[in-house]
Amino acid sequence: MNIKDLIEVNPEKMSGVPLFAGTRVPIGHLFEYLEKGETLTEFLRQFPSVTHEQALGVLELSKESLLASHEIAA
């Protein structure tokens, strides 16, 4: 999935906070749910406008970014 299929940043929607594309759900909500010990399934139940593929795509992008940063630092 392309990053534009996953993440939308628009100053006119939710003050420019990064959102799941096509929704009004901030990306940060996913991380907050996971930090609190909630499951991905529970997050998706609470935010049905976010697809399973979008949530997994955002997690994969985060993982890739973290691993790429670590490789540069090593």
N, C-alpha and C positions, 0 to 999 in steps of 0.2 A: 504494500500500500504506500502511496506517495504521501509525503508529509502534509500536502495541501488537502488530501482526503481525510486526514486525521485532525489537524489543528487549524483553527481559524482565529485570527487576531484582527478585530475591527473596532476602532475607537468608538463607533456608534452602537456597539453591542457590549453590554456589561463593562463599560468604561475601558475597553481594550484588553481585558484580561484574556489570556489564551483559553479558548473554548474547544470542545470537541466540535469538529466541523458540522455545520448544519443544525446545531443545537444552541442552547443558552446555558450549557453545563460547563463550568470551569474545569480545566484539566486538573487543577489542584485538588478538587473534590475527590478524585480517584486516589491520589496519594494520601489524603487525609483519612479516607476510609480504610485503606490498607494499614496505615500507621496505627489506627485504633484496633486493629486485629479483625476487622470485618473482611469478608470474602469478596472476591470479584463478583460472584453470583449475587450477593446482597447489594453491592453497588449498582449492578445492572438492573436489579429489581426496583431500586429506588429511583433510578434515572433511565427509564425505558427508551428515551430518545437516543441514548448512546448504544451503539451496537457492540456486540462481543468483539468483533474484528477491530473496531476503533480502539477499544480499551486495550486489547492485546498489542495493537500497533503502537500505541503511545508507550506502553511498558517496554516494548522492544526498542523503540527509538531511545528511550531513557537508558536502557542497558547498553546499547551501542555507543551512546555518547559518553557514558561513564567509562566503559572499557577503552575507548579511543583516548580519553583524557589520561587514563592510567598508563597506557602504552607510551604516550608522549613523555610522561613524567619519569618513566623507568629508564 
